[in-house]
């Protein structure tokens, strides 16, 4: 590659930050693609807006023909259910609401726990037929696609930037989710990975990795925490109990062929507990796990030699 120019855009969205870097990219077009696809995602799946497509159809029993966008995000959630063997259940939305997470995280305040709602199961209470775009609701529930939608959106943006000829190569970071597409710089895209067992508020250290493709996702039980009913809660819910998972991991970072797969694996690791390192390795992932106690653990093809 004779002439390489790195173009960047950045900003804030959904209570987090985003950044996109591209090789020989058009910054205006990059921003337009980002804005278009994130708006489609929000309009399709936001559980905080009563006007989102998912909010409108998930509360009414019956068969609903839904958009291609919502179908795609629901199928991504179904993939999460399948790969996690049922641990990553999008029907935990009722549990999140019951624990007080009933609005955008930026607007949460100390509150009281609501009445415990019945637990539902994705595939049983609700299901999606990808071919016919039919979303079936058997038992109305709050469907939360937070474990997969943001990662899937990052993948869609990265692929669109390359497919449209907007850049030769791209990396997008949306919160803790990163997706790469097209060619990478000769030395790879530099990605900072948290390596300290300390909280992000206490001088956390990082390792810089060179990543050439696929996706990277970090799931934490430390970042999205809130108080309700005199207790502290986080957003990784154990579907068996409807409560915040008792995870031994502070942070889990996974490298995978896509951001969606990385996010599914990283979030599932919290629910797998002490078995997570071996299960991640068996699944062919590279991963870095930061425990609450003890030494950090590297598994699979994690690039140990990176500076």
C-alpha positions, 0 to 999 in steps of 0.5 A: 500500500503506497499511500496510507491516510488514517481518517477518524471520527468519534463521539458519544452515543447510548451512554458510551463513546464511539470511535472509527478509524479508516484507511483512506476513508471519507470522514463525511461518509463514515459519519453518515453510515454510522448515523444511519445504522445506529439510528436503525438499530435504536429504532428497531430494538431500544427497550427504553423507547415505547416507540421502538419496533421491539417495544411495540410488538413484544407486549402483544400476543400473536404473530408480528411481521417485523422489519429486516432490521429487527429480524436481524437483531433478533436472529443475533440474539437467537445465536447468542442463546444457541452459542451460550447454551441458553445462558444469554437469554434476551428475555431477562429484560423483565428481570432488569426492570425488576432490579430498577434498570428501567431507563437509559443508564445515564438517567438511573438513580437510587431506587426501590426494587419493583415487584418481581416479574415472572421469568420468560425464555427466548424461544418459548415466550417469544421466537423469530422466524428469519425467513418470514420475518415473523416475531411470535409472542406467546407470553408478553415480556421485556426483551433486552438485546443489549448483550448482542445488538451493539456488537451486531451494529458495530459489525454492520457498520464496519462491513458497510464502510468497506462494501460501499467503498468508503475506505480500504480498511476500518476499525470501529469501537462502540463502547466495549465492542470493536469490529474490523473489516477490510485491510489493516495497517501493516502492523495491525490496528492498535487496541488497548486492552485492560489488564489490571484487576483494579477497577477503571476508577483506580489506575487501571493499566492496559496492554496494546495489542495489534489486531488485524481482523474480526472482532474484539469485545470486553464485558465487565461487571464493574461498569454498569452498576446501580443501586436499588432496594438497598443493594448494588446490581449489574447488567449481566443477569443469570436467567436461572435466578433473575438476579445479577450474576455472581461472576468471579470475573471483573473483565473478560475480553475476547477475540473472535471472527466477528464482534458479535461472536466476541461479545456473546463469548465475553458476556457468557463467560461471566455466567460460566464462572470458573469454567469460563477459561477452559470453555473459551479455549475449547470454543477456539477463542482467544481471551483475557480474563481479569478476576476479582481475586488472583492473577489474570488469565490468558487462554486460546490464541490470545497474543501473549507476545504483544507489547 
